[in-house]
């Protein structure tokens, strides 16, 4: 997962930890819903060429560790995953429609992963003039 990737004009290593929850933090990610959700997430990530390092679900949230092209953007990836999974899961599992108005909350958590600490990077930038 620590590999350096590139597109036409950007070389990058951007790995993100993303967490999101069902509306009202309901315990709906279990059984067949859980299995199907993981399939959908993997499909979207394969289409977008965004390797998954880890994917884990709990009944009330999803955790994803993924490498994403910075030109595509983590926001667009999460939006596509949440949009497609909501549409498909609510179609395939009607009980999800009756329990909540939408499957996912509008929000999510995202943090970059790996690399050096902020303090080390700050020192590196400060010392560039001395090299």
Protein Blocks (a to p, Z undefined) as FASTA:
>chain_A
ZZccddfkbccddddddddddehhiafbgcjlmmmmmmmmmmmmmmnopacfbdcddfkb
ccddddddfknopklmmmmmmmmmmmmmmmmmmmlmmmpmbfbdfbdcdddeehjdfklm
mmmmmmmmmZZ
